[in-house]
Amino acid sequence: MAKVLENDSYVFSHAQQQAISDFFYALDANSLGSVIKKMFFFGFSVNAGLRDVMNPTSTESWNSAPVSGDMNDGYATFVNESILTSHTVSSLGIAYNNCGAFFSGTNMTRQTSSYVNAYTSSSSNFQLKQDTGETAFRSGYSANVKSTTEKQDGVFVATRLVNAVAMTRIKASRAVENVTATKTGGSSPSATISFFAGNTIGNVSSVGITSGLSAANAETLAGLIYDVCVGIGHTDLTSQDS
């Protein structure tokens, strides 16, 4: 929070400060603090959206930036923005079979969207995306593992740990929906990781990357992300289920 105040032209409210503080406390209490490799909040200021929550001295770059009018004190309204990072899967210390990604959004347009993307081939990839209706994940395999049918809104956490793939969706009223699958083979993509890829339309509050998680830990982390995103101002997460 201090780096955002110092560099990014935004002053947090007391409620936002408390929500972020509670989030970090809950991560530590659940032994999840070290699993998040990158995390970004949107809606404070344009520049603040580039600052890594887990390492506030680290920033990325907009490839296509929103404008200040798209900031809504806790979520940003995206219309085809994109961030190209300086990282690969390997440079973050994760791998195709030990990784995860998350995203929170509401009013998401039903289309093909890339929330987290690094693609080299059909068996060398790391992607959290919308597959024209469903939020989907793949990491080192071709066929998408999909979340709830025809649901685009909520907090989504997806992960692969060895051959176990899990996805959690937290929807309105903090209700939980889980999907699991088994996937084998694959390799880590060499491509640089991007966020949103210029094809995301909707209200977005967070995106990030994790190491591999158990299904239970993925569900726990999804709940904590839901809590902090609602706490910083993305209150539509509590009611939208589309």
Phi, psi and omega in degrees: 000323181296320181292325176295314179298320184287324191240340195242014171059046176214137177247119180288143171285166178300319181296320178294317178301317181295319181297318180291319177298316179297324179298311180294323177297317181291324175301312180295319182296333180257012179056041181245002184299325185274351185278338180277117181271326177212140177209137181225137173256146180235148176113354178277297170211166181301313182290326180298332179293347179265355186267125181292119181299326184278339179217082191297347175277351182260132178228156174252193183228138172290132169271324171219113192264149169285178176247166185300330179291347177274354181274134186230035177052058177135344172204157178244142175271109183265138171226081175070034172284167177203149175236125174256115183276175176258018190242151167247171175305312183294322183292340177271001177078022178239180182211169183304331181250021176206071186200170176195169180211157178215163186199144173228130182201156173224163183054035181285128178293136178285110183191186171272120182224147178245105181279313174228128188212128166215113187231124173247317177201179182293343177244007179223089190202165176207105190215130164243123192207171168256125182257063179051062175129318182244143171282132190225158181223141168211147182207095181084015177215164189272308186283128181298142163265121189250147173278199187305137182301128174056040174234122184249346186256150177132190172257126182241127173237126180233146185206152168233128177233104188062252181252003182263119178251136180221144173226134173242136169243127170257119184251195181308144180065020178062026175286149188247137172230129184238147174225139175229157179203165175245129179226139179237164175074188177105181178205165180280134179289148176270348183294150175290143181282136173236158173244128171078330166056022177072020181220034181241127180231120179154187181261116189240134178246334181205158171206153179185178184228141179229169164282178181294142183232152167292163177301320180295318179290327176298318178294318178298313180297320179300319178296321179292321177294318175304312183299314183290323180292320174296318182295328179275353174133356180271066188287343177298340176299335183282345188232336185273137182217054183248000000 
